[in-house]
Amino acid sequence: MSITQTLTSAPAQPDRTDKVNFSGQVANYLSWESTSRGELITWTTQANALAVQVNADAVTTATSATMLDNAIAAVGAPLWVTGTTYAIGNVRLDVLNTYKPYLRLTNGDGSTHPSADAANWQLLNGSPSFKTIGGVSLLGSTDISFKTIGGVSLLGSTDIQKSLTVVSTTGAWVATSTCVEVTVIGGGGGAYFTSGTATAGGATSFIGQTVTITAPGGGAATTTSDGYSGNIGTNGDLNGRGSEGTSPNYDEGVSLLGRGGYGQGGRGARQGAGGSYAIKLYTNLVIGTSYTCTIGANGNGSDGSGRDGIKGCIIIKT
């Protein structure tokens, strides 16, 4: 909105001493006065509308500044981890709510995910997430994908996400798109019950174009301690460590597919750890080319009551 109305300059005021031209001067002045009245009404209306727009823009600017601050705070934020103590102002990503960032409101810890814990965590509205842009899902079959924003292609002609593939057997996967999101999950470690020897979970890997991402398996339980996944995934845009086993219940990796085994029903039962994970967005795969997938084996439990860990897998979104 802008002011487009111009105001006509006033003529010279009538001069009573100029008896010859006085009447003409009065007529010109009255004509200007009549015209300027309409011009002034239009100018005032436009000025009021502009003031309203300026006030609205100020509110929008303040909101945008807040959204920008939130976005900056979310960049590089780590994943939320259960049981960890957080301070007011910490920002963490919640895997249960599509990796959206949450701001810690109180000092303390807890086992409730931020998306379900409004008393202690606040969603940073306006922040980017790994699964949404501007509140629009990137995962639906007809929604925008990682390759488009607002319908504009970023990477090529095959923009919309079409499928999700879960690879659970070592072998080859044939690329159907140049742009894919690959999640590798290591095998879960085995549990120890009363006898025998539990084994660790195997590593899962995906050999992409120039970059291989790997997720080590979870550690096995022993006679005296729960399993621990000491390594994290490598070469991913996101890399994580599987959860440590905790007696008397099994624990699990971040993906919920990286579960370690668990002992059942008795003192001395020890839990295996969940497999680690790595997530990477490839933008340079060659359509029709076979890429090597190695699936991490599940760790074996120590006997009939020491459960096996969950086998690793690779999740491919195209």
Salt bridges, closest charged atoms under 4 A:
ASP94 OD1 - HIS113 ND1 2.85
GLU181 OE2 - LYS131 NZ 3.97
GLU181 OE1 - LYS317 NZ 3.25
ASP237 OD1 - LYS280 NZ 3.55
GLU252 OE1 - ARG259 NE 3.20
